[in-house]
């Protein structure tokens, strides 16, 4: 009987420890959301193209910054969705786009490199702040067909994400447990200007 009580107490302690860790992680995630922010955005349909401009603020936490300086490239993703409002509660995602950029550090030159995956264009910056500020003005132009008549019911939403699935496997596992690697902005949405 005493052995069963001891096991129950040990299980309760381990469960409470796990719940405490989980609660602490949830609390710390709320502070991480402030590191990537979509400040504002506008979208317009012109000549069958959806043109979007957004202002983004990116700040890396210490762990990703240290990993970057240690030679581990980071993938930053800007995700955009075109949504049709059917009624007050229902929204339908019409299109998804993902714009990926690889942020790398070149230790020999001491320069930070930003590679746009889609265009394969690379730019070099002398500081990490300059490299992150290069994302501050986001622009996209996507071909769309026959959306002009629905433009009053359309909206665009955008978010920025630090992609951990492109990291080396041992580090990828660690990032799951540390909130400083869970850097994602909240979705920011706006109506399409006519």
C-alpha positions in Angstrom: 0.0 0.0 0.0 2.8 2.4 0.9 4.5 1.6 -2.4 1.3 2.6 -4.3 1.1 5.8 -2.4 4.7 6.7 -3.1 4.2 6.0 -6.8 1.0 8.1 -6.8 2.9 11.0 -5.1 5.8 10.7 -7.6 3.3 10.7 -10.5 1.5 13.7 -9.1 4.8 15.6 -8.7 6.0 14.8 -12.2 2.6 15.8 -13.6 2.6 19.0 -11.7 6.2 19.7 -12.7 5.2 19.1 -16.4 2.1 21.3 -16.1 4.3 24.1 -14.5 6.7 23.9 -17.3 3.9 24.0 -19.8 2.4 27.0 -18.1 5.7 28.8 -18.0 6.2 28.1 -21.7 2.7 29.4 -22.5 3.3 32.6 -20.5 6.7 33.2 -22.2 5.2 32.7 -25.7 3.1 35.8 -25.3 6.3 37.9 -25.0 7.8 36.3 -28.1 4.9 37.4 -30.3 6.1 41.0 -29.9 9.4 40.2 -31.7 7.7 39.9 -35.1 5.0 42.5 -35.9 3.0 43.4 -39.0 2.6 47.1 -38.4 0.3 47.9 -41.2 -0.7 46.9 -44.8 -2.7 47.8 -47.8 -3.8 45.8 -50.8 -5.4 46.9 -54.1 -6.5 45.0 -57.3 -5.1 46.6 -60.4 -5.0 45.1 -63.9 -5.8 41.6 -62.6 -3.0 41.8 -60.0 -3.3 41.9 -56.3 -0.7 44.4 -55.1 0.2 44.4 -51.4 2.4 46.6 -49.4 3.1 46.0 -45.7 5.3 47.4 -43.0 7.0 44.7 -40.9 9.1 44.9 -37.8 11.4 41.9 -37.1 13.6 41.4 -34.0 15.4 38.1 -33.3 15.7 36.7 -29.8 19.1 35.9 -28.5 19.1 32.1 -29.2 18.3 32.5 -33.0 20.8 35.4 -33.2 23.5 33.3 -31.6 22.8 30.4 -33.8 23.0 32.7 -36.9 26.4 34.0 -35.8 27.5 30.4 -35.2 26.9 29.7 -38.9 23.3 28.3 -38.9 21.2 30.0 -41.6 17.7 31.0 -40.6 14.6 30.9 -42.8 12.1 33.7 -42.4 8.8 33.3 -44.1 6.1 35.9 -44.9 2.8 34.2 -45.3 -0.1 35.9 -47.1 -3.7 34.8 -47.6 -6.5 36.2 -49.7 -9.8 35.7 -47.9 -13.4 36.1 -49.1 -15.9 37.1 -46.5 -19.1 35.1 -47.1 -21.0 36.5 -44.1 -20.2 37.7 -40.6 -18.7 34.4 -39.3 -17.7 32.5 -42.4 -14.5 33.3 -44.3 -13.1 31.3 -47.2 -9.3 31.3 -48.0 -9.0 31.8 -51.8 -5.3 31.8 -52.1 -2.1 31.3 -50.0 1.3 32.6 -50.7 4.6 32.1 -48.9 7.6 34.3 -49.4 10.8 32.7 -48.0 14.1 34.4 -47.2 17.3 32.8 -45.9 19.2 34.9 -43.4 22.8 33.9 -43.2 26.0 35.2 -41.6 29.4 35.1 -43.4 32.0 35.1 -40.6 35.0 35.8 -42.9 33.5 39.1 -44.1 31.4 39.8 -41.0 28.4 40.4 -43.3 24.8 39.3 -43.0 23.2 37.9 -46.2 19.5 37.9 -47.1 18.6 35.5 -50.0 15.1 35.8 -51.5 14.3 32.2 -52.4 11.8 33.0 -55.1 14.0 35.4 -57.1 17.3 34.0 -55.9 18.5 37.5 -55.3 21.0 38.0 -52.5 21.7 41.2 -50.6 24.5 41.9 -48.1 24.3 44.0 -44.9 26.9 45.0 -42.4 24.7 44.4 -39.3 21.9 42.1 -38.2 19.7 45.1 -37.6 20.2 46.3 -41.2 19.4 42.8 -42.5 16.2 42.6 -40.5 15.3 46.1 -41.5 15.4 45.0 -45.1 12.1 43.3 -44.4 10.5 46.4 -43.1 8.9 47.2 -46.5 7.2 44.1 -47.9 5.8 44.3 -51.4 4.1 41.6 -53.5 2.2 41.5 -56.8 0.3 38.4 -57.6 -1.7 37.6 -60.7 -5.4 37.2 -60.0 -8.4 36.6 -62.3 -11.9 38.0 -62.0 -11.7 39.4 -58.5 -12.8 43.0 -59.2 -16.5 42.2 -58.7 -15.8 40.6 -55.3 -13.2 43.2 -54.1 -15.6 44.6 -51.5 -15.8 41.3 -49.8 -12.1 40.4 -50.0 -9.4 40.9 -47.4 -5.7 40.1 -47.1 -4.0 38.9 -44.1 -0.2 38.6 -43.4 2.1 37.2 -40.8 5.9 36.7 -40.4 7.3 33.4 -39.2 10.8 32.1 -38.2 10.7 28.7 -39.8 12.3 26.1 -37.6 11.7 23.1 -39.9 14.6 24.2 -42.1 17.1 24.0 -39.2 19.5 21.0 -38.7 17.6 18.1 -37.1 19.2 18.2 -33.6 18.5 21.9 -33.3 15.0 21.5 -34.7 14.1 19.2 -31.8 15.5 21.7 -29.3 13.5 24.6 -30.7 10.3 22.9 -29.9 11.0 23.3 -26.2 12.4 26.9 -26.2 10.0 29.7 -26.8 12.6 32.1 -28.1 12.6 29.9 -31.3 8.8 30.2 -31.7 8.9 33.6 -33.3 5.7 34.3 -35.2 3.7 37.5 -35.6 0.0 37.5 -35.2 -2.0 37.6 -38.4 -2.7 41.2 -39.5 -5.6 41.7 -41.9 -7.1 44.5 -43.9 -9.7 45.1 -46.6 -8.7 45.5 -50.2 -8.8 49.1 -51.3 -11.0 49.8 -54.4 
